[in-house]
Amino acid sequence: QAGADCIFHTASPVHGLPDDIYKQVNVLGTQNVLTAAKKCGVKKLVFTSSTGVVWSVKDIINADESYPKPPKAYDEYHKTKAEAEQGVLEANNHDGLKTVSLRPCGMFG
C-alpha cells in the first residue's frame, strides 16, 4: 500500500547470541522479506550480507558473487548470512525483482 519500489534489508542480530536466533532472523527473516517484496510488487532489494560469508584464512582478491564459500563457515552468524545471501541471489530476476547483496565488514553503530 505504501508503493515502495526498493527494500534495503539491513536487519541482523549481533554476534554472541544463541545459534537459533541467527537462523530465525537471517534465513527465515530474509525469506519473509523476499516473499513480501514479490507479493507487493517491489522491484529492487538490497541485502546486507557480510564479508564473512567468503572469509577464510587466505587473502581474497577481486572476488565477486561467484567467489566460493569456504567448506565450513566461521560461525553460525556467517553460515546463516551465506544461506540468506544465496536466497537473495537466487531471487534475482524472478517475478520482476532485481536483487543485490552487499558484503560490508566490521559495521557498528
Secondary structure, 3 states (H helix, E strand, C coil): CCCCCEEEECCCCCCCCCHHHHHHHHHHHHHHHHHHHHHCCCCEEEEECCHHHCCCCCCCCCCCCCCCCCCCCCCHHHHHHHHHHHHHHHHCCECCEEEEEECCCCCCC
